[in-house]
Amino acid sequence: MANGIEITLIGKPGCHLCEDARLVLDQVVSEFTDARPAASVTVTELNIQDDAALAAKHAEEIPVVLINGNMHTYWRIDAERLMTKLTETTDA
């Protein structure tokens, strides 16, 4: 994504870790964009049940968070680490 940050959350319905990840992700993105109104952040969610390749690759890791297509983390999101990564990505 040109001049912006694209975050992808890979998970599936009924996954409690995925729900937790979504809450942390929403909070961090909100705080980040409040502090940096010019920042462009897009969040996309993908469901491993809709994509056999994603399921094969990430079935044991969900939720997975990608930032601009690169693996950031899986299972649990650390809010501070995510905020640091978003800041570094914007400042780069």
PDB file of N, CA, C and O in Angstrom:
ATOM      1  N   MET A   1       0.846  -1.175   0.000  1.00  0.00           N
ATOM      2  CA  MET A   1       0.000   0.000   0.000  1.00  0.00           C
ATOM      3  C   MET A   1       0.888   1.234   0.000  1.00  0.00           C
ATOM      4  O   MET A   1       1.662   1.428   0.937  1.00  0.00           O
ATOM      5  N   ALA A   2       0.796   2.064  -1.018  1.00  0.00           N
ATOM      6  CA  ALA A   2       1.637   3.253  -1.133  1.00  0.00           C
ATOM      7  C   ALA A   2       1.285   4.262  -0.049  1.00  0.00           C
ATOM      8  O   ALA A   2       0.115   4.575   0.173  1.00  0.00           O
ATOM      9  N   ASN A   3       2.323   4.768   0.624  1.00  0.00           N
ATOM     10  CA  ASN A   3       2.142   5.812   1.640  1.00  0.00           C
ATOM     11  C   ASN A   3       1.148   5.432   2.723  1.00  0.00           C
ATOM     12  O   ASN A   3       0.433   6.293   3.236  1.00  0.00           O
ATOM     13  N   GLY A   4       1.095   4.193   3.069  1.00  0.00           N
ATOM     14  CA  GLY A   4       0.185   3.769   4.111  1.00  0.00           C
ATOM     15  C   GLY A   4       0.609   2.435   4.686  1.00  0.00           C
ATOM     16  O   GLY A   4       1.618   1.846   4.295  1.00  0.00           O
ATOM     17  N   ILE A   5      -0.187   1.987   5.614  1.00  0.00           N
ATOM     18  CA  ILE A   5       0.076   0.723   6.282  1.00  0.00           C
ATOM     19  C   ILE A   5      -1.127  -0.166   6.049  1.00  0.00           C
ATOM     20  O   ILE A   5      -2.269   0.241   6.264  1.00  0.00           O
ATOM     21  N   GLU A   6      -0.861  -1.380   5.609  1.00  0.00           N
ATOM     22  CA  GLU A   6      -1.926  -2.363   5.447  1.00  0.00           C
ATOM     23  C   GLU A   6      -1.707  -3.479   6.454  1.00  0.00           C
ATOM     24  O   GLU A   6      -0.672  -4.147   6.449  1.00  0.00           O
ATOM     25  N   ILE A   7      -2.685  -3.669   7.306  1.00  0.00           N
ATOM     26  CA  ILE A   7      -2.639  -4.720   8.316  1.00  0.00           C
ATOM     27  C   ILE A   7      -3.624  -5.800   7.902  1.00  0.00           C
ATOM     28  O   ILE A   7      -4.766  -5.511   7.546  1.00  0.00           O
ATOM     29  N   THR A   8      -3.178  -7.036   7.952  1.00  0.00           N
ATOM     30  CA  THR A   8      -4.045  -8.167   7.652  1.00  0.00           C
ATOM     31  C   THR A   8      -4.133  -9.041   8.888  1.00  0.00           C
ATOM     32  O   THR A   8      -3.119  -9.454   9.450  1.00  0.00           O
ATOM     33  N   LEU A   9      -5.364  -9.315   9.303  1.00  0.00           N
ATOM     34  CA  LEU A   9      -5.631 -10.210  10.428  1.00  0.00           C
ATOM     35  C   LEU A   9      -6.196 -11.498   9.846  1.00  0.00           C
ATOM     36  O   LEU A   9      -7.256 -11.492   9.220  1.00  0.00           O
ATOM     37  N   ILE A  10      -5.488 -12.591  10.052  1.00  0.00           N
ATOM     38  CA  ILE A  10      -5.914 -13.889   9.548  1.00  0.00           C
ATOM     39  C   ILE A  10      -6.420 -14.712  10.725  1.00  0.00           C
ATOM     40  O   ILE A  10      -5.714 -14.901  11.715  1.00  0.00           O
ATOM     41  N   GLY A  11      -7.640 -15.194  10.606  1.00  0.00           N
ATOM     42  CA  GLY A  11      -8.238 -15.978  11.681  1.00  0.00           C
ATOM     43  C   GLY A  11      -9.416 -16.769  11.184  1.00  0.00           C
ATOM     44  O   GLY A  11      -9.492 -17.125  10.008  1.00  0.00           O
ATOM     45  N   LYS A  12     -10.351 -17.047  12.099  1.00  0.00           N
ATOM     46  CA  LYS A  12     -11.582 -17.738  11.731  1.00  0.00           C
ATOM     47  C   LYS A  12     -12.650 -17.428  12.772  1.00  0.00           C
ATOM     48  O   LYS A  12     -12.331 -17.071  13.906  1.00  0.00           O
ATOM     49  N   PRO A  13     -13.914 -17.561  12.390  1.00  0.00           N
ATOM     50  CA  PRO A  13     -15.004 -17.323  13.331  1.00  0.00           C
ATOM     51  C   PRO A  13     -14.947 -18.311  14.500  1.00  0.00           C
ATOM     52  O   PRO A  13     -14.567 -19.470  14.332  1.00  0.00           O
ATOM     53  N   GLY A  14     -15.329 -17.835  15.678  1.00  0.00           N
ATOM     54  CA  GLY A  14     -15.375 -18.688  16.848  1.00  0.00           C
ATOM     55  C   GLY A  14     -14.042 -18.881  17.548  1.00  0.00           C
ATOM     56  O   GLY A  14     -13.963 -19.609  18.538  1.00  0.00           O
ATOM     57  N   CYS A  15     -13.006 -18.248  17.055  1.00  0.00           N
ATOM     58  CA  CYS A  15     -11.671 -18.344  17.638  1.00  0.00           C
ATOM     59  C   CYS A  15     -11.528 -17.239  18.686  1.00  0.00           C
ATOM     60  O   CYS A  15     -11.505 -16.057  18.343  1.00  0.00           O
ATOM     61  N   HIS A  16     -11.432 -17.624  19.964  1.00  0.00           N
ATOM     62  CA  HIS A  16     -11.364 -16.604  21.019  1.00  0.00           C
ATOM     63  C   HIS A  16     -10.079 -15.778  20.935  1.00  0.00           C
ATOM     64  O   HIS A  16     -10.097 -14.587  21.247  1.00  0.00           O
ATOM     65  N   LEU A  17      -8.975 -16.383  20.523  1.00  0.00           N
ATOM     66  CA  LEU A  17      -7.741 -15.613  20.358  1.00  0.00           C
ATOM     67  C   LEU A  17      -7.884 -14.593  19.227  1.00  0.00           C
ATOM     68  O   LEU A  17      -7.331 -13.496  19.300  1.00  0.00           O
ATOM     69  N   CYS A  18      -8.627 -14.959  18.185  1.00  0.00           N
ATOM     70  CA  CYS A  18      -8.869 -14.045  17.065  1.00  0.00           C
ATOM     71  C   CYS A  18      -9.704 -12.848  17.529  1.00  0.00           C
ATOM     72  O   CYS A  18      -9.442 -11.711  17.136  1.00  0.00           O
ATOM     73  N   GLU A  19     -10.698 -13.113  18.359  1.00  0.00           N
ATOM     74  CA  GLU A  19     -11.520 -12.032  18.897  1.00  0.00           C
ATOM     75  C   GLU A  19     -10.677 -11.105  19.769  1.00  0.00           C
ATOM     76  O   GLU A  19     -10.798  -9.884  19.677  1.00  0.00           O
ATOM     77  N   ASP A  20      -9.824 -11.684  20.612  1.00  0.00           N
ATOM     78  CA  ASP A  20      -8.920 -10.884  21.447  1.00  0.00           C
ATOM     79  C   ASP A  20      -7.987 -10.042  20.571  1.00  0.00           C
ATOM     80  O   ASP A  20      -7.764  -8.862  20.841  1.00  0.00           O
ATOM     81  N   ALA A  21      -7.447 -10.663  19.523  1.00  0.00           N
ATOM     82  CA  ALA A  21      -6.539  -9.959  18.623  1.00  0.00           C
ATOM     83  C   ALA A  21      -7.243  -8.786  17.953  1.00  0.00           C
ATOM     84  O   ALA A  21      -6.665  -7.707  17.825  1.00  0.00           O
ATOM     85  N   ARG A  22      -8.475  -8.985  17.529  1.00  0.00           N
ATOM     86  CA  ARG A  22      -9.249  -7.926  16.880  1.00  0.00           C
ATOM     87  C   ARG A  22      -9.437  -6.735  17.822  1.00  0.00           C
ATOM     88  O   ARG A  22      -9.326  -5.584  17.401  1.00  0.00           O
ATOM     89  N   LEU A  23      -9.720  -7.010  19.085  1.00  0.00           N
ATOM     90  CA  LEU A  23      -9.899  -5.931  20.062  1.00  0.00           C
ATOM     91  C   LEU A  23      -8.614  -5.133  20.255  1.00  0.00           C
ATOM     92  O   LEU A  23      -8.640  -3.902  20.255  1.00  0.00           O
ATOM     93  N   VAL A  24      -7.488  -5.831  20.418  1.00  0.00           N
ATOM     94  CA  VAL A  24      -6.207  -5.152  20.594  1.00  0.00           C
ATOM     95  C   VAL A  24      -5.858  -4.370  19.330  1.00  0.00           C
ATOM     96  O   VAL A  24      -5.426  -3.220  19.408  1.00  0.00           O
ATOM     97  N   LEU A  25      -6.044  -4.987  18.183  1.00  0.00           N
ATOM     98  CA  LEU A  25      -5.740  -4.341  16.911  1.00  0.00           C
ATOM     99  C   LEU A  25      -6.572  -3.073  16.733  1.00  0.00           C
ATOM    100  O   LEU A  25      -6.041  -2.027  16.358  1.00  0.00           O
ATOM    101  N   ASP A  26      -7.866  -3.164  17.000  1.00  0.00           N
ATOM    102  CA  ASP A  26      -8.740  -1.989  16.877  1.00  0.00           C
ATOM    103  C   ASP A  26      -8.292  -0.858  17.800  1.00  0.00           C
ATOM    104  O   ASP A  26      -8.280   0.307  17.403  1.00  0.00           O
ATOM    105  N   GLN A  27      -7.925  -1.206  19.029  1.00  0.00           N
ATOM    106  CA  GLN A  27      -7.503  -0.202  20.004  1.00  0.00           C
ATOM    107  C   GLN A  27      -6.194   0.466  19.570  1.00  0.00           C
ATOM    108  O   GLN A  27      -6.076   1.691  19.612  1.00  0.00           O
ATOM    109  N   VAL A  28      -5.228  -0.330  19.161  1.00  0.00           N
ATOM    110  CA  VAL A  28      -3.927   0.217  18.770  1.00  0.00           C
ATOM    111  C   VAL A  28      -4.065   1.077  17.516  1.00  0.00           C
ATOM    112  O   VAL A  28      -3.496   2.166  17.453  1.00  0.00           O
ATOM    113  N   VAL A  29      -4.805   0.607  16.528  1.00  0.00           N
ATOM    114  CA  VAL A  29      -4.980   1.381  15.301  1.00  0.00           C
ATOM    115  C   VAL A  29      -5.691   2.702  15.612  1.00  0.00           C
ATOM    116  O   VAL A  29      -5.332   3.743  15.063  1.00  0.00           O
ATOM    117  N   SER A  30      -6.675   2.663  16.473  1.00  0.00           N
ATOM    118  CA  SER A  30      -7.386   3.881  16.858  1.00  0.00           C
ATOM    119  C   SER A  30      -6.447   4.882  17.537  1.00  0.00           C
ATOM    120  O   SER A  30      -6.446   6.066  17.202  1.00  0.00           O
ATOM    121  N   GLU A  31      -5.655   4.400  18.486  1.00  0.00           N
ATOM    122  CA  GLU A  31      -4.700   5.277  19.174  1.00  0.00           C
ATOM    123  C   GLU A  31      -3.655   5.815  18.193  1.00  0.00           C
ATOM    124  O   GLU A  31      -3.286   6.988  18.247  1.00  0.00           O
ATOM    125  N   PHE A  32      -3.189   4.953  17.309  1.00  0.00           N
ATOM    126  CA  PHE A  32      -2.172   5.343  16.350  1.00  0.00           C
ATOM    127  C   PHE A  32      -2.693   6.429  15.413  1.00  0.00           C
ATOM    128  O   PHE A  32      -2.019   7.439  15.209  1.00  0.00           O
ATOM    129  N   THR A  33      -3.862   6.241  14.849  1.00  0.00           N
ATOM    130  CA  THR A  33      -4.408   7.220  13.904  1.00  0.00           C
ATOM    131  C   THR A  33      -4.864   8.494  14.606  1.00  0.00           C
ATOM    132  O   THR A  33      -4.856   9.565  14.000  1.00  0.00           O
ATOM    133  N   ASP A  34      -5.260   8.396  15.868  1.00  0.00           N
ATOM    134  CA  ASP A  34      -5.577   9.613  16.631  1.00  0.00           C
ATOM    135  C   ASP A  34      -4.323  10.467  16.808  1.00  0.00           C
ATOM    136  O   ASP A  34      -4.382  11.694  16.719  1.00  0.00           O
ATOM    137  N   ALA A  35      -3.192   9.811  17.060  1.00  0.00           N
ATOM    138  CA  ALA A  35      -1.926  10.519  17.269  1.00  0.00           C
ATOM    139  C   ALA A  35      -1.303  10.992  15.952  1.00  0.00           C
ATOM    140  O   ALA A  35      -0.524  11.945  15.931  1.00  0.00           O
ATOM    141  N   ARG A  36      -1.655  10.319  14.863  1.00  0.00           N
ATOM    142  CA  ARG A  36      -1.093  10.633  13.542  1.00  0.00           C
ATOM    143  C   ARG A  36      -2.238  10.710  12.534  1.00  0.00           C
ATOM    144  O   ARG A  36      -2.442   9.778  11.757  1.00  0.00           O
ATOM    145  N   PRO A  37      -2.976  11.802  12.541  1.00  0.00           N
ATOM    146  CA  PRO A  37      -4.153  11.906  11.671  1.00  0.00           C
ATOM    147  C   PRO A  37      -3.849  11.742  10.178  1.00  0.00           C
ATOM    148  O   PRO A  37      -4.730  11.351   9.413  1.00  0.00           O
ATOM    149  N   ALA A  38      -2.636  12.032   9.763  1.00  0.00           N
ATOM    150  CA  ALA A  38      -2.295  11.897   8.341  1.00  0.00           C
ATOM    151  C   ALA A  38      -1.960  10.457   7.957  1.00  0.00           C
ATOM    152  O   ALA A  38      -1.854  10.139   6.772  1.00  0.00           O
ATOM    153  N   ALA A  39      -1.796   9.593   8.944  1.00  0.00           N
ATOM    154  CA  ALA A  39      -1.436   8.203   8.662  1.00  0.00           C
ATOM    155  C   ALA A  39      -2.619   7.470   8.044  1.00  0.00           C
ATOM    156  O   ALA A  39      -3.769   7.658   8.440  1.00  0.00           O
ATOM    157  N   SER A  40      -2.308   6.638   7.074  1.00  0.00           N
ATOM    158  CA  SER A  40      -3.313   5.822   6.414  1.00  0.00           C
ATOM    159  C   SER A  40      -3.108   4.367   6.830  1.00  0.00           C
ATOM    160  O   SER A  40      -2.084   3.759   6.518  1.00  0.00           O
ATOM    161  N   VAL A  41      -4.090   3.821   7.535  1.00  0.00           N
ATOM    162  CA  VAL A  41      -4.016   2.436   7.984  1.00  0.00           C
ATOM    163  C   VAL A  41      -5.271   1.713   7.511  1.00  0.00           C
ATOM    164  O   VAL A  41      -6.394   2.145   7.772  1.00  0.00           O
ATOM    165  N   THR A  42      -5.055   0.604   6.810  1.00  0.00           N
ATOM    166  CA  THR A  42      -6.159  -0.228   6.346  1.00  0.00           C
ATOM    167  C   THR A  42      -6.046  -1.585   7.031  1.00  0.00           C
ATOM    168  O   THR A  42      -4.973  -2.188   7.065  1.00  0.00           O
ATOM    169  N   VAL A  43      -7.159  -2.056   7.573  1.00  0.00           N
ATOM    170  CA  VAL A  43      -7.182  -3.371   8.213  1.00  0.00           C
ATOM    171  C   VAL A  43      -8.099  -4.279   7.399  1.00  0.00           C
ATOM    172  O   VAL A  43      -9.250  -3.942   7.121  1.00  0.00           O
ATOM    173  N   THR A  44      -7.562  -5.435   7.024  1.00  0.00           N
ATOM    174  CA  THR A  44      -8.318  -6.430   6.280  1.00  0.00           C
ATOM    175  C   THR A  44      -8.319  -7.719   7.085  1.00  0.00           C
ATOM    176  O   THR A  44      -7.293  -8.116   7.636  1.00  0.00           O
ATOM    177  N   GLU A  45      -9.472  -8.368   7.150  1.00  0.00           N
ATOM    178  CA  GLU A  45      -9.550  -9.654   7.831  1.00  0.00           C
ATOM    179  C   GLU A  45      -9.744 -10.761   6.813  1.00  0.00           C
ATOM    180  O   GLU A  45     -10.559 -10.646   5.898  1.00  0.00           O
ATOM    181  N   LEU A  46      -8.984 -11.835   6.983  1.00  0.00           N
ATOM    182  CA  LEU A  46      -9.104 -13.011   6.132  1.00  0.00           C
ATOM    183  C   LEU A  46      -9.467 -14.213   6.991  1.00  0.00           C
ATOM    184  O   LEU A  46      -8.958 -14.370   8.101  1.00  0.00           O
ATOM    185  N   ASN A  47     -10.345 -15.055   6.476  1.00  0.00           N
ATOM    186  CA  ASN A  47     -10.837 -16.221   7.184  1.00  0.00           C
ATOM    187  C   ASN A  47     -10.190 -17.464   6.573  1.00  0.00           C
ATOM    188  O   ASN A  47     -10.338 -17.714   5.377  1.00  0.00           O
ATOM    189  N   ILE A  48      -9.473 -18.245   7.388  1.00  0.00           N
ATOM    190  CA  ILE A  48      -8.811 -19.432   6.863  1.00  0.00           C
ATOM    191  C   ILE A  48      -9.809 -20.463   6.359  1.00  0.00           C
ATOM    192  O   ILE A  48      -9.444 -21.342   5.578  1.00  0.00           O
ATOM    193  N   GLN A  49     -11.060 -20.373   6.791  1.00  0.00           N
ATOM    194  CA  GLN A  49     -12.061 -21.321   6.311  1.00  0.00           C
ATOM    195  C   GLN A  49     -12.478 -21.031   4.871  1.00  0.00           C
ATOM    196  O   GLN A  49     -13.086 -21.876   4.214  1.00  0.00           O
ATOM    197  N   ASP A  50     -12.151 -19.840   4.386  1.00  0.00           N
ATOM    198  CA  ASP A  50     -12.496 -19.452   3.017  1.00  0.00           C
ATOM    199  C   ASP A  50     -11.347 -19.647   2.042  1.00  0.00           C
ATOM    200  O   ASP A  50     -11.514 -19.417   0.844  1.00  0.00           O
ATOM    201  N   ASP A  51     -10.186 -20.064   2.527  1.00  0.00           N
ATOM    202  CA  ASP A  51      -9.003 -20.138   1.673  1.00  0.00           C
ATOM    203  C   ASP A  51      -8.138 -21.320   2.096  1.00  0.00           C
ATOM    204  O   ASP A  51      -7.502 -21.284   3.149  1.00  0.00           O
ATOM    205  N   ALA A  52      -8.116 -22.359   1.280  1.00  0.00           N
ATOM    206  CA  ALA A  52      -7.380 -23.576   1.619  1.00  0.00           C
ATOM    207  C   ALA A  52      -5.878 -23.321   1.793  1.00  0.00           C
ATOM    208  O   ALA A  52      -5.242 -23.932   2.651  1.00  0.00           O
ATOM    209  N   ALA A  53      -5.317 -22.428   0.988  1.00  0.00           N
ATOM    210  CA  ALA A  53      -3.882 -22.130   1.097  1.00  0.00           C
ATOM    211  C   ALA A  53      -3.573 -21.447   2.430  1.00  0.00           C
ATOM    212  O   ALA A  53      -2.583 -21.774   3.083  1.00  0.00           O
ATOM    213  N   LEU A  54      -4.422 -20.499   2.830  1.00  0.00           N
ATOM    214  CA  LEU A  54      -4.235 -19.847   4.136  1.00  0.00           C
ATOM    215  C   LEU A  54      -4.381 -20.859   5.264  1.00  0.00           C
ATOM    216  O   LEU A  54      -3.614 -20.842   6.227  1.00  0.00           O
ATOM    217  N   ALA A  55      -5.365 -21.735   5.142  1.00  0.00           N
ATOM    218  CA  ALA A  55      -5.586 -22.752   6.171  1.00  0.00           C
ATOM    219  C   ALA A  55      -4.372 -23.665   6.293  1.00  0.00           C
ATOM    220  O   ALA A  55      -3.945 -23.990   7.401  1.00  0.00           O
ATOM    221  N   ALA A  56      -3.822 -24.077   5.168  1.00  0.00           N
ATOM    222  CA  ALA A  56      -2.655 -24.954   5.191  1.00  0.00           C
ATOM    223  C   ALA A  56      -1.451 -24.262   5.815  1.00  0.00           C
ATOM    224  O   ALA A  56      -0.670 -24.888   6.531  1.00  0.00           O
ATOM    225  N   LYS A  57      -1.305 -22.994   5.546  1.00  0.00           N
ATOM    226  CA  LYS A  57      -0.142 -22.251   6.028  1.00  0.00           C
ATOM    227  C   LYS A  57      -0.266 -21.812   7.488  1.00  0.00           C
ATOM    228  O   LYS A  57       0.722 -21.817   8.222  1.00  0.00           O
ATOM    229  N   HIS A  58      -1.489 -21.428   7.917  1.00  0.00           N
ATOM    230  CA  HIS A  58      -1.637 -20.776   9.220  1.00  0.00           C
ATOM    231  C   HIS A  58      -2.581 -21.458  10.200  1.00  0.00           C
ATOM    232  O   HIS A  58      -2.869 -20.885  11.251  1.00  0.00           O
ATOM    233  N   ALA A  59      -3.069 -22.641   9.905  1.00  0.00           N
ATOM    234  CA  ALA A  59      -4.090 -23.275  10.749  1.00  0.00           C
ATOM    235  C   ALA A  59      -3.688 -23.377  12.216  1.00  0.00           C
ATOM    236  O   ALA A  59      -4.531 -23.247  13.103  1.00  0.00           O
ATOM    237  N   GLU A  60      -2.414 -23.608  12.472  1.00  0.00           N
ATOM    238  CA  GLU A  60      -1.950 -23.775  13.861  1.00  0.00           C
ATOM    239  C   GLU A  60      -1.437 -22.477  14.478  1.00  0.00           C
ATOM    240  O   GLU A  60      -0.987 -22.479  15.624  1.00  0.00           O
ATOM    241  N   GLU A  61      -1.496 -21.376  13.743  1.00  0.00           N
ATOM    242  CA  GLU A  61      -0.924 -20.120  14.229  1.00  0.00           C
ATOM    243  C   GLU A  61      -1.958 -19.037  14.499  1.00  0.00           C
ATOM    244  O   GLU A  61      -1.614 -18.018  15.098  1.00  0.00           O
ATOM    245  N   ILE A  62      -3.187 -19.209  14.091  1.00  0.00           N
ATOM    246  CA  ILE A  62      -4.138 -18.095  14.152  1.00  0.00           C
ATOM    247  C   ILE A  62      -4.370 -17.633  15.584  1.00  0.00           C
ATOM    248  O   ILE A  62      -4.325 -18.418  16.531  1.00  0.00           O
ATOM    249  N   PRO A  63      -4.619 -16.343  15.706  1.00  0.00           N
ATOM    250  CA  PRO A  63      -4.626 -15.327  14.672  1.00  0.00           C
ATOM    251  C   PRO A  63      -3.214 -14.934  14.243  1.00  0.00           C
ATOM    252  O   PRO A  63      -2.257 -15.014  15.014  1.00  0.00           O
ATOM    253  N   VAL A  64      -3.124 -14.511  13.000  1.00  0.00           N
ATOM    254  CA  VAL A  64      -1.870 -14.046  12.417  1.00  0.00           C
ATOM    255  C   VAL A  64      -2.057 -12.582  12.031  1.00  0.00           C
ATOM    256  O   VAL A  64      -3.097 -12.209  11.488  1.00  0.00           O
ATOM    257  N   VAL A  65      -1.059 -11.761  12.307  1.00  0.00           N
ATOM    258  CA  VAL A  65      -1.093 -10.356  11.905  1.00  0.00           C
ATOM    259  C   VAL A  65       0.068 -10.095  10.952  1.00  0.00           C
ATOM    260  O   VAL A  65       1.233 -10.323  11.277  1.00  0.00           O
ATOM    261  N   LEU A  66      -0.289  -9.608   9.766  1.00  0.00           N
ATOM    262  CA  LEU A  66       0.700  -9.195   8.774  1.00  0.00           C
ATOM    263  C   LEU A  66       0.677  -7.677   8.681  1.00  0.00           C
ATOM    264  O   LEU A  66      -0.392  -7.069   8.734  1.00  0.00           O
ATOM    265  N   ILE A  67       1.830  -7.068   8.545  1.00  0.00           N
ATOM    266  CA  ILE A  67       1.925  -5.631   8.310  1.00  0.00           C
ATOM    267  C   ILE A  67       2.602  -5.450   6.964  1.00  0.00           C
ATOM    268  O   ILE A  67       3.747  -5.857   6.765  1.00  0.00           O
ATOM    269  N   ASN A  68       1.879  -4.836   6.048  1.00  0.00           N
ATOM    270  CA  ASN A  68       2.350  -4.662   4.673  1.00  0.00           C
ATOM    271  C   ASN A  68       2.835  -5.986   4.087  1.00  0.00           C
ATOM    272  O   ASN A  68       3.847  -6.035   3.388  1.00  0.00           O
ATOM    273  N   GLY A  69       2.099  -7.054   4.381  1.00  0.00           N
ATOM    274  CA  GLY A  69       2.384  -8.365   3.823  1.00  0.00           C
ATOM    275  C   GLY A  69       3.433  -9.172   4.546  1.00  0.00           C
ATOM    276  O   GLY A  69       3.688 -10.320   4.182  1.00  0.00           O
ATOM    277  N   ASN A  70       4.049  -8.596   5.563  1.00  0.00           N
ATOM    278  CA  ASN A  70       5.096  -9.287   6.318  1.00  0.00           C
ATOM    279  C   ASN A  70       4.576  -9.736   7.681  1.00  0.00           C
ATOM    280  O   ASN A  70       3.828  -9.016   8.342  1.00  0.00           O
ATOM    281  N   MET A  71       4.982 -10.933   8.087  1.00  0.00           N
ATOM    282  CA  MET A  71       4.562 -11.468   9.380  1.00  0.00           C
ATOM    283  C   MET A  71       4.996 -10.530  10.511  1.00  0.00           C
ATOM    284  O   MET A  71       6.167 -10.171  10.630  1.00  0.00           O
ATOM    285  N   HIS A  72       4.023 -10.148  11.333  1.00  0.00           N
ATOM    286  CA  HIS A  72       4.335  -9.360  12.525  1.00  0.00           C
ATOM    287  C   HIS A  72       4.266 -10.255  13.756  1.00  0.00           C
ATOM    288  O   HIS A  72       5.185 -10.271  14.573  1.00  0.00           O
ATOM    289  N   THR A  73       3.163 -11.005  13.883  1.00  0.00           N
ATOM    290  CA  THR A  73       3.002 -11.862  15.054  1.00  0.00           C
ATOM    291  C   THR A  73       1.890 -12.869  14.809  1.00  0.00           C
ATOM    292  O   THR A  73       1.143 -12.773  13.835  1.00  0.00           O
ATOM    293  N   TYR A  74       1.797 -13.830  15.706  1.00  0.00           N
ATOM    294  CA  TYR A  74       0.672 -14.752  15.704  1.00  0.00           C
ATOM    295  C   TYR A  74       0.336 -15.127  17.139  1.00  0.00           C
ATOM    296  O   TYR A  74       1.117 -14.879  18.058  1.00  0.00           O
ATOM    297  N   TRP A  75      -0.823 -15.722  17.318  1.00  0.00           N
ATOM    298  CA  TRP A  75      -1.437 -16.099  18.578  1.00  0.00           C
ATOM    299  C   TRP A  75      -1.878 -14.891  19.400  1.00  0.00           C
ATOM    300  O   TRP A  75      -3.077 -14.620  19.478  1.00  0.00           O
ATOM    301  N   ARG A  76      -0.977 -14.177  19.999  1.00  0.00           N
ATOM    302  CA  ARG A  76      -1.352 -13.028  20.844  1.00  0.00           C
ATOM    303  C   ARG A  76      -0.662 -11.770  20.334  1.00  0.00           C
ATOM    304  O   ARG A  76       0.501 -11.792  19.932  1.00  0.00           O
ATOM    305  N   ILE A  77      -1.417 -10.670  20.364  1.00  0.00           N
ATOM    306  CA  ILE A  77      -0.866  -9.385  19.932  1.00  0.00           C
ATOM    307  C   ILE A  77      -0.423  -8.604  21.151  1.00  0.00           C
ATOM    308  O   ILE A  77      -1.195  -8.408  22.090  1.00  0.00           O
ATOM    309  N   ASP A  78       0.811  -8.162  21.136  1.00  0.00           N
ATOM    310  CA  ASP A  78       1.332  -7.276  22.163  1.00  0.00           C
ATOM    311  C   ASP A  78       1.094  -5.844  21.676  1.00  0.00           C
ATOM    312  O   ASP A  78       1.685  -5.418  20.683  1.00  0.00           O
ATOM    313  N   ALA A  79       0.236  -5.110  22.371  1.00  0.00           N
ATOM    314  CA  ALA A  79      -0.162  -3.772  21.931  1.00  0.00           C
ATOM    315  C   ALA A  79       1.035  -2.832  21.788  1.00  0.00           C
ATOM    316  O   ALA A  79       1.118  -2.083  20.814  1.00  0.00           O
ATOM    317  N   GLU A  80       1.945  -2.865  22.730  1.00  0.00           N
ATOM    318  CA  GLU A  80       3.105  -1.970  22.688  1.00  0.00           C
ATOM    319  C   GLU A  80       4.004  -2.295  21.494  1.00  0.00           C
ATOM    320  O   GLU A  80       4.488  -1.393  20.811  1.00  0.00           O
ATOM    321  N   ARG A  81       4.220  -3.568  21.253  1.00  0.00           N
ATOM    322  CA  ARG A  81       5.055  -3.989  20.121  1.00  0.00           C
ATOM    323  C   ARG A  81       4.406  -3.590  18.795  1.00  0.00           C
ATOM    324  O   ARG A  81       5.093  -3.150  17.872  1.00  0.00           O
ATOM    325  N   LEU A  82       3.083  -3.743  18.700  1.00  0.00           N
ATOM    326  CA  LEU A  82       2.372  -3.358  17.481  1.00  0.00           C
ATOM    327  C   LEU A  82       2.464  -1.851  17.264  1.00  0.00           C
ATOM    328  O   LEU A  82       2.708  -1.403  16.143  1.00  0.00           O
ATOM    329  N   MET A  83       2.274  -1.071  18.311  1.00  0.00           N
ATOM    330  CA  MET A  83       2.364   0.386  18.190  1.00  0.00           C
ATOM    331  C   MET A  83       3.766   0.793  17.731  1.00  0.00           C
ATOM    332  O   MET A  83       3.912   1.667  16.877  1.00  0.00           O
ATOM    333  N   THR A  84       4.785   0.167  18.293  1.00  0.00           N
ATOM    334  CA  THR A  84       6.162   0.454  17.891  1.00  0.00           C
ATOM    335  C   THR A  84       6.371   0.144  16.417  1.00  0.00           C
ATOM    336  O   THR A  84       6.992   0.927  15.698  1.00  0.00           O
ATOM    337  N   LYS A  85       5.859  -0.987  15.965  1.00  0.00           N
ATOM    338  CA  LYS A  85       6.028  -1.377  14.566  1.00  0.00           C
ATOM    339  C   LYS A  85       5.294  -0.412  13.629  1.00  0.00           C
ATOM    340  O   LYS A  85       5.823  -0.063  12.574  1.00  0.00           O
ATOM    341  N   LEU A  86       4.094   0.018  13.995  1.00  0.00           N
ATOM    342  CA  LEU A  86       3.362   0.974  13.165  1.00  0.00           C
ATOM    343  C   LEU A  86       4.119   2.294  13.073  1.00  0.00           C
ATOM    344  O   LEU A  86       4.206   2.898  12.005  1.00  0.00           O
ATOM    345  N   THR A  87       4.662   2.731  14.195  1.00  0.00           N
ATOM    346  CA  THR A  87       5.429   3.979  14.224  1.00  0.00           C
ATOM    347  C   THR A  87       6.678   3.867  13.356  1.00  0.00           C
ATOM    348  O   THR A  87       6.984   4.775  12.583  1.00  0.00           O
ATOM    349  N   GLU A  88       7.403   2.749  13.483  1.00  0.00           N
ATOM    350  CA  GLU A  88       8.600   2.537  12.669  1.00  0.00           C
ATOM    351  C   GLU A  88       8.246   2.486  11.185  1.00  0.00           C
ATOM    352  O   GLU A  88       8.985   3.015  10.355  1.00  0.00           O
ATOM    353  N   THR A  89       7.137   1.863  10.849  1.00  0.00           N
ATOM    354  CA  THR A  89       6.712   1.735   9.456  1.00  0.00           C
ATOM    355  C   THR A  89       6.362   3.097   8.875  1.00  0.00           C
ATOM    356  O   THR A  89       6.659   3.372   7.713  1.00  0.00           O
ATOM    357  N   THR A  90       5.738   3.945   9.669  1.00  0.00           N
ATOM    358  CA  THR A  90       5.364   5.278   9.221  1.00  0.00           C
ATOM    359  C   THR A  90       6.591   6.168   9.078  1.00  0.00           C
ATOM    360  O   THR A  90       6.680   6.963   8.142  1.00  0.00           O
ATOM    361  N   ASP A  91       7.531   6.037   9.998  1.00  0.00           N
ATOM    362  CA  ASP A  91       8.725   6.891  10.000  1.00  0.00           C
ATOM    363  C   ASP A  91       9.762   6.458   8.968  1.00  0.00           C
ATOM    364  O   ASP A  91      10.675   7.215   8.639  1.00  0.00           O
ATOM    365  N   ALA A  92       9.615   5.232   8.459  1.00  0.00           N
ATOM    366  CA  ALA A  92      10.611   4.721   7.493  1.00  0.00           C
ATOM    367  C   ALA A  92      10.570   5.441   6.176  1.00  0.00           C
ATOM    368  O   ALA A  92      11.344   5.122   5.274  1.00  0.00           O
TER     369      ALA A  92
END
